[in-house]
Structure formats: C-alpha cells, structure tokens
Amino acid sequence: MSFVDTLRQWDEATTCVDRKDLSEALRIFLSIRDPNSKICFDIGCLHLLNQDLDAAEKAFDCSIRKDEHLAVAFFQRGITFYRKKRYEECLADFQQSFKALRGNQLIDYKALGLRYKLYACEVLHNMALAEAQLGHWEKAHENLVKALNYKTDTKLSMIDRALGYTLKQKLFKPVEFPTNVLFKPNKHYVAELEKKDYLGKAKVVASVVPQDAFSGFAPLQPQVEDGPTSNPKEPEVLRALAGEPHTVLFEFVPETSDELAVVPGNIVFVLQRGADNWASVIFNERRGLVPYNYLERLEISLASKQSEGISQPPNREPPTRPERKPGLTPSGSSGDVQRKVVQSTDNSYIVKVRYTFNFAVSVAPGSAYEILIEKISRKLKISSASITLSLTAEATGESAINANTEMESVWSHASGGHITLWCKTKEQTDGKQEKEIHLVAIHSYESSNAEDLNFQQGDTIILLSRVNQDWFEGQSNGNTGIFPAAFVEEVNGQ
C-alpha cells in the first residue's frame, strides 16, 4: 500500500472516531496493510474502548516493536495488563514508560499528532499502584514520594491523595489515557490529498457598466467620442459604502470611548445625524461619534475629480465642541440604529486609582470620603474597611486619606478634572492575636524545590498558613516553605 493510500485511510478512520463511529473506524484501521507504530497505537486504543483486552495487547505489542521509544505505548500496554490483573507485567511496562521519559517532567505528543501530555508523575503514580497490588506498600510509598519531585500544580492533589491511601494501605484508582484521543496524520499532508484549482474562477471586481451587479460579464459597449458627459458614473467604491460622504475640516480628539479621532482631510461616511449636532460616522472600518459641525458634505463625481486637485486643509479656527445631551445618541451596526444612554462626564472628576492594576472611577466634584471609598470598594469587590487610600505611593503622614481627612485639600490636587490616588488593602482581623498552631512531622519530607520546606520525622513545625486542603506553609529549624499536609499532624493539647 502506498503512503498516500495509508494517509487517506488513516484520516478517514480518525474522522469516524470524531463522529463517534468507532466500529467503522476500527474496520478502516484494520484494512491498512502495513500500519506504522502510531496507527497500531490507535488500533490498540479502540480495542481497549471495546474491552477487547487481548486484541489491545497485540496492537500495543506491534506499536512497541515498530518504535521501542514510544513511552505512551508502554503506558497504554501497562493499563491493558492492569485491567487483565497481570500486575508484574503492568509494573514492568510502567517502568519502561518512565525510562523512556529520560528524566523529563513530561512529553508533549502534539508535534507527533497526538493531543496528549504524558507526565512523569502520572507514570510513577501508576507504578505505585502496581506495587500496592503486589503488596509492596513501602515501594509504592517511595514511588509516590519520587513523584513529588516531578509534580506540576495540576497534579499535586492526585499525588497527595494517593500518599494518603498508601499510608492507610488502601488501593486507589489508576491514571488512564483519555478516550477518543488518537494519533492523527499531519494536516498539511492531508491537505495535499485534495485536488486544487490553482487558477480559480474569473470574477468582475470593477465594471464600466452601471447595471453590472458585480457578477458575470457584460458585452463590450460602444465607445463614442464627444459623447454625453452630463451624468458621469460615480466610482464603484463609493456606491458600495453606506452613508453620505463628508470631508473633515478640523482635527477632533475623542474624550470618551464611543467617539472617533479624525484629522483634516479625512473622508468619513455619516450614517446618522443626531439632534445634539453629533453624527455617527464610519472611518477606516471603525465606527464612532464626531461633531457634525466639524464635517462638510462632499460631492464626489468623476468630473469634479478630474478638474480639481487635492484641497489643502482649512486654516481657520475649529468650532466649539458641541455639548453631548444625556439620553439618545446614535449607535448600532449593519444599518440598524440602536439607542443608548450616554452619561455626561463634563462635571465629574476622573479618579485614577493605582492598585495591583490601574483603574478609574468617576465622582462628582467635592464628593465626601464615604462616596469615594464606596465606589472603589464596589470596583474591587473588597470591604471599604480593608482599603487604604493615599495621595502618594507611601500612605504616611499627610498623604493618607481616611474618614477624618478634609476632602477639599484632596480635591485641590486635581488637575483638569483628573486626580491620581494610590490604593492598598489589608486583611481584616477581629483584633485578637491568633494562637500559634504547632504540627509534628509523621513522615520525613525532602524536596529539591527551593520553595518547599524539608524536615525529618518528629520535627516540630509552626503553621503559618493553609495554602489549600493539600498543602500548608510553615516554619521549622529556621527555614520557611510549603509542604504536603498529609505528612504532618497537629500537636495534641492545642
């Protein structure tokens, strides 16, 4: 069978799997005469889904014979042996899979066409389970402790739960390969299987025939010299755009997000003109609001384009900015006109707040401290009692702002209706000093990670915080770090 035929059948089979037609996919896979290691792996996965363990074992044997470094094939055959309760062979395959990882934390098979990451800690997890099934609980515990050195944030809870089970000498569930995830052929190779029309079909993009609707061809028109020129045809580009063309007379700098920046000489298309002298326009495929008195209606024709050159921008002073009326303002898209309420900000102060991120709130001039702190509290979703405001980065002395601060002195720092404040938060407590919690290590814990806390069995640890239900932060022997909660217990009598 040629490579092209193999590629086509491989692609058809994986498409059937995506459609949940597993029987048809398996039939196509089995019809491939000389399958490679990836196709054999896919066949084994489908047999495993159908609970045909003997056929799955043979398929994974074939995959490993064709590629003895395919770690995921050893992993899947180990799962097959585990389901057949052949735990010694299962353990050997998981050990081979871990060896094929070559000390790496994971292997990402995406580049080979398999959307799966094989983690070393998951392989060690299943090795521990196989040891536990054989009654070797100490070796199972050693494998799980070793897995902590290859851990990732998403796999911590799984390893910790398994450690808890081994301490109680209870079995736990294996990590299994996801269903319906298979090796797929290279999409670039598959694309080359289809015939391509490199020339394509001819299409009219411009026409001198006014009745031409941009499709098909029109016959040649007679060319008459000195013919009628009273009604020259407008360029097709203008006929295709919505709105009336206007030229911009003065530069306009937007002050709100729904306004549009334009400069003299720009050509915009007015979609709607509001009663407040603001126009909804389109410029460079962007939509926004521009004062209508900044625009001038543009009459464009072929005759005028031929007789006139490029006009110079006007040198007179621009008109005053029209006042935005709260209420109805032109908006919307695709020719439809919607209405939205635009709040006027002419008489408001913009307070820029520097926190772990920057944000802004709008308040009335001379607002009381309670109004300002309430707006910031709602923005951060934090209690106002936990927020400290200041005029500088360090909230000390006169720069600190609280309920006793004269707000007139704060607002005096505003410039042009804008003011910048700094914000810090603190943990709320009830004013009582918390009692220290002492823990005792029931197992030794050693890790190569700098952020972990190493200790020996019997060491006393001061609990600093609970990171989550599986990890604590503590201090012991002058060192501070995190450690598994399953390795310690609270000292009695506290």
N, C-alpha and C positions, 0 to 999 in steps of 0.2 A: 504494500500500500504506500502511495506517495505521501510526502509530507503535507501537501495541500489537502488531500483527502482526509488524512488524520486530523488536520487542523479543523476542517469543516465539520467532521463528525464530533469532535471534542466540543466545538462551540455549540452545536445543536443539542448535545447532551446537557451541558450546563444551562442552556436556555430552558430545557424541560424541567430541570431542578428548580429554577427560578419560578416556573409556573406550577410547582408542587406536583408535577407528573413524574414521580420517582421511578415507576415501573418502565416507562418509555425511556427515561434517561439511562437506566441500567441496561436496557436492551441495546441502546446505541453504543454505550461504552463497551459492552461485551462483544460487539461486532467489529471493533477495531482490532486488526490482526497483530500488530506489533506495538502495543502500548508502551509509553515511556513510564518512568517512575512516578510522575505526577498523576498520570491517568490511572495507574494501578492504585495509587493512594485514594483517588476519587472513588474507584470501584469498591475498595475496602470500606470507605465511609458509608456508601449506600448499603452495602451488605450489613454493616453494623446497625444502620437505621432499621433495617428489616429483621433484626435479631438473628441473622444467619451468621453465627459466630465462626463456624468452620470456614465458610467462604470468605469471610472478612480476614481471617488469619492467613489464608493462602494469598489474598490480594496484597496484604501488607508485607508478606514474605517476598513477593515479586517486586514490590516497590523498593524494599531494602536491598535486594540483590542488584537492582539497577542503579541504586545510589546509596552507598553504605554510610554517607554522611548526612542523610536526611533525618534530623533529630525528631521532627514531628511524626515521621512514620514509626520510629521506635516508640514514641509516646502513645500513638494510637494502637499499636500492637500490644503494648502494655495494658491499655484499657481493655482490649479484647481478652487477654489472658486473665485479667482481674474478674471479668464477668464469667469466665469459664472456671473460676476459682483455682486457677493454676498460679498460686501466689509466688512461687520461686521464680518461674519464668517471667511473671509480671515484674518482679523486682529487678531481674536482670535487664529487661528492656528499658525500664525507667533509668537504671544506672547508665545504660548505653546512650539514652537520650541526653542525660545530664553531661556525659562525657563529650557528646557532640556539640554542646553549647560552648565548650572550650573556655570556661571561666567567665563568659559574658553574662550580664544580667538578663538578657532576653535576645531572641531572634525575631526580627520582623520579616515575615514572608511576603509582604506586599509587592516587593520588586519581582518576585517569582510568580505572582498571580494569585496568591492566597492571602485574603484579608484576615490575617490572624497573627498574633504575637505570642510566642511560646516563652513563658517566664521560667527562669531557673528555680524560683521559689515554689512554683506550682509543681514542677517535676520533683523537687525534694519533698513537697507535701505528700505526693502520691507514693514516693519511696517510703516515707514514714508509715503510711497506711499499710503498704505491703508488709513491712517489718512487723507492724502491730498484728496483722492477720496471722503471721507466723509465730506470734507470741514473744517477739523480741522488743519489748517495750523500751528498754534502755536505748537501743539503736534507733527506735522510732523517735525518741525524745532528742537524740543527738542530731538527727536529720532535720528536725523542726528548728532547733537552735541554729543550725547551719543555715537554714532558710532565711533566718532573720538578717543575715549578712547580705542577702540578695533581695531584700524586701523592697517594695515600692509602696507609695502611700495608699494605693487602692487595694493592696493585698495584705495589709497589716492585720486587719480584723480576722481574715481567714486563718492566718498562721497562729494568731493568739488563741482563737477558738480551738484549733487542733492541739495546741500545747495544753490547754485546759483539759481536753478529753484524755490526752495521754497520761496526765498526772492522776486521773481517776481510772486509768486503764479501760477506757471506753473507745469503741471504734467511731470513726467519723466518715463523712461522705468524700469520695474522690473528686478531684477536679477533672471534668470531662471536656472533650473537644466539642465546640458548638455544632448543632445540627445544620444541615444545608449550607455549610461553608466548604467550598471545594476549590482546588486549583483551577484557574481559568486560563485559556490561551491568551497570548499577547494581543491586546485590542488593535494594535497597529497592523499585525499580521492578518487579523480577521478582516479589517477594513480593506485590505488589498485583495480579498477574495471576490469582492463585488466588482462588477464591470463599471467603468467610469466613462462618462461623456465629457471629454476634456473640452470640446468646442461649445457645448451648450446650445441653447436656442436664442435666436436673434430677438431683440426687444427694442422698441422705439423709446428713446429717452427724451427726444425733443422733435417737434414737427412744426412745419410752417402752415399746416392745415388747421384752421380754427376748430373744425368739427372733430378733429382727431382726439380720441379719448385715451391716448397713450397705450393702445393695443392694436396689433396688426399693422398693415402698411396701407398708405393711400397712394393712388396713382399720381404720376407726375403732373404738376399744374403748369399751365402755360405761363411763360414769363413775358410780360408786356412792358415795354419801356414807356416811361412817362405815364404810367397808369395812375388810377386814383390813389391818393395818399391821405385822404381826409380822416380816415379811421384806421390808423396803423394798429397792428395787433400788439398787445402788451406781452412782455416776456412770460413764458410759462411758469417760471419760478414764483412770480407774484400771484399768478392765478391759483397756484396750489396752496398758498398760505391763507389762513383765516385771519380776519380782522382788517382794519384800514391802516395803510402805511402812513407813518408820521416820522418826521425828522426831529432829532433832539437839538434844542437851541442852547441849553445851558447844562453844565455839569450838575448831577444830582447825587448826593451822598446819602445812602439809606440810614435810618436811625432805628428801625425795627426789622425783624426777620422777614416780614412779608413785603418789604419794599425792595426795589431793584435799582442797582447802581448803573448809571448811564453817563456818557460824556458827549459833548457837542459833536455832531456829525453822524452819530448812530442812527440807524433806521429801525424803528420799533413798529409793531402791529398792535393797534388798540382794539381790544376785544369788547370793552365796556367802559363807559364814562359815568362816574357816579355824580350824585347831586352835590357832593362836597368838593368838587373840582379835582378829584383823584381818578386816574384811569388805570384799568387793569390791562397790562401790555405783555407781549411776548418778545424776547430778545435773546438770540443765540440759544433757542430751545429752553430758555428759562422764563418763568412767569412771575410777575410781581406788580407792585403799585408804583406809579410815577405821577407827580403833579401834572395835570393836563396843560397848565399854562407854561410848562417847560417844553411843550411839543408844538409842532406846526404841521398841519396836514400836507402830505406830499402827493403831488400829482405826477405820476411817472408814465411816460409813453415813449415809444421809440423815437418820435420826432423830437421830443424835448431832450432825450439822452444824446441825440446826435448833435444838437445845436448848442447845448450847454456843457460847460466844463465842470470840474469839481468845485463846488462852492466852498468858500472859506468860512470857518466858524464865526458867529457873530461876536462883536467885541463890546456890546453893551452889557450893563449890569443885569443879572438874573432877577426875576420877580421874587417876592417873598414867598416862603413856604406856606402852602395852604394848610389850614387847621383841619386835622382829622376829627370828624364827628364820631362820637361813640355810637355804635349801632351797626347800621347796614354798610358794608364795604364790599366792593366787587371781589369775587373769588370763584373758584371752581376750575373744572378742566373739561376737555373734549367738547367744547361748545356749550356745555351746560353752565348755568350761573347759579351758584350757591350763595348763601348769606351767612356771615359770621360776625360775632360781636368782637370789636377791637377796643380794648380798654385804653384810654388816653393816659400817657405817662408823662405829659408835659409838666405837671405839677407834682411829680413824685421824685423821691431820691432813690437812686440805684445804689444799693449796698453790696459791694463785692466782698465776699467772705472767704478768707484763706483758711482752709481746713486741710485734712489729708488730701482733699481735692478742692478745687475752687468752684464756687457757685455764686449766684447773685439773687437778691430779693429786692422787692420794691416796697417802699413805705412812704407815707405822707411826710412832708417836711415838719420837723419838730415833734415827731412821734415819741411817745413815752417809752421807757426801757421795757415795760411789760409787752408792748405791741411788737417791738423789735425782736425780743428774745422768743416770743411765741411763734413768729414767722420762721425764725431759724430752727427752732425746736421741731416744727412740723416738717421742715425741709429735710432735717437729718433723722427724723423719727426717733429722737432721743429726748428724755425728760429735760425741761429747761433748768432744773436744779443741777444737772450734770454738766452744764455748759458754762464756760468762762470766756468772756469777750474782752478784747483789748484793742487799743489803737496801734500798738506795735507788736512785734513778734514775741516779745517777753512781757507777760502780763504782770508787771510790777509797778508799784507807785501810782502815779497819776494816769498811766496808760490803761490800767484796769478799768473795766466798765461793769457796774453792778447796779442793784436797785437804788443805791444811795447816790449814784453819780448824777450830776447836773447834766441833763441831756443837751442843754443849749451849748455847753462847751464841746460836746462830742460833735454836734451838727456843724459847729463852726469850722471843723476841719474839712467839710465837704467842699469840693471844687467842681463847678459846672454841673451840680446835681448828682455827683458821684462821690462815694467815700469808700475806703478800704478798711476792713476790720479783720482781726485775727481771732480764730476760734479754737478752743481746746476743750476736751471732755475729760471727765474723771469718773471713776467707778463710785457709785453711790453705796454708802455703808450706813449702818444704823448707829455708828459712833462707838460701838463696843469693840474692843480688841479681841480678835479671833484667837482661840486657843490653838497652839501648835499640835499637829497630828503626827505621831511617830509611827513608822512602819518598820517591820523586820523582814529581812530577805529570807524566803524559804528555799530559794534556789540561787546559785551564782549566775550572774549575767555579765557577759563580756561582748563588746561590740567594737568594730573598727571605725564606726562613725563618730565624728567629733562631737555631735550634739547629744549622744547617748551617755548615760551615767553607768559606769561599770561598778560592780560590787560583788562581794562574796557572800555565801550563805551565812546567815546570822548577823550581818551588818545592820545597823540601825539607820534609817533614812527619815529625814524630815520632809513631809509632804508640802510642796509649795503650791501646786495647782493640779487640777484634773484636766488633762488635755482632751480626753474623751473617755468613753467607758472602758477602753482597752489600754490606754497609755496615761501615765502620770508624769509629772515633773517634780523632782525632789533634789535634796542636798545630802551628801554623805562624804565624810572624810575630806572636807574642804572642796569637793567638786560638785558641780550642778549640771543636771541634764535630764533627759527623758528616759523612761524605762517601761517595760511591759507590766501592766497591773497584775497579771497572773503570777508574777514572780515574788510578790510580797503579800503580807497580810498585816492588818492593823494590830498594834500592840494592845493587849487586853488591859482594861482598867482606865481607859481614856473616856 
